[in-house]
């Protein structure tokens, strides 16, 4: 499968490396509208000048491609998607799908109208902890879960002047989408409504609120709580977060990179067992790219398709609206149902 990388900033480095490792992928073009950025990328990534272009349309005058890989900022995703779909390309794009929910819906609509595959790079769900936990819950290890708590505490986005430190609601928007998508995948449930509060501590270094608690109701009576602080100076959480999933037969907890099944009551049924992690052939970005290429070849919708990802992104925007309006927000309000 021949691909064009769109956006040659820092995040492009890892994706170019991932593409080069995949024997089923050949990168035939690299796009960035800024000449200085193209020159910098050519030097950094050792790219041939003949494969550097200012736009997708310019690239397609010189090369033939099957898909585009969008590594641009969220506000540009719609423009990239429209150009890619109009050019007959499939699209795999960095999260979040967009920084505007209406734009996100338009992107998904455009992909369907063009009959092209669209996948969002939710790399966190392609890890051993989420995959193993998803399986354990399917197998009923702790029975039917009814409550989940996820905590995330890090000194996050500490470099002054970046968009992370100046944008509103940076942690919900950038990290929340990872964890909200994880909740949907791991628990295999869909969100119904959100109540959230956001804030900054006195020592916080973000202009927008980087602390929050969100209560998310999922179907089947599942109640989840996501609490986080992006300016934590204390014990740092793993990037996946600290999870506790409660069922009638005990809890599953994520403790650093391990999973434990614990039951303390009744005492005669007590157990504390580390659960072996599934041995996965590929992880993270490598697994995402493999899923995208496999879906294209099999003619099916990939995991984390744009259509599916709207449901994860809706939690982000419901949480923000809830914080602003100080009320519970139904997911159906955000989705426009």
Secondary structure, DSSP 4 states (H G I P E B T S, - for coil): -EEEEE--SHHHHHHHHHHHH-TT-EEEEEE-S-HHHHHHHHHHHT--GGGEESSHHHHHTT---SEEEE-S-GGGHHHHHHHHHHTT-EEEEESSS-SSHHHHHHHHHHHHHHT--EEEE-GGGSSHHHHHHHHHHHTTTT-S--EEEEEEE-B-S-STTSHHHHSTTHHIIIIIHHHHHHHHHHHT--EEEEEEEEE--TT---SS--EEEEEEEEGGG-EEEEEEETB--SSPPPTT-EEEEEETTEEEEEETTEEEEEE-SSGGG-EEEEEPPP--S--HHHHHHHHHHHHHHHTSPPTTBHHHHHHHHHHHHHHHHHHHHTS-EEHHHHHT-
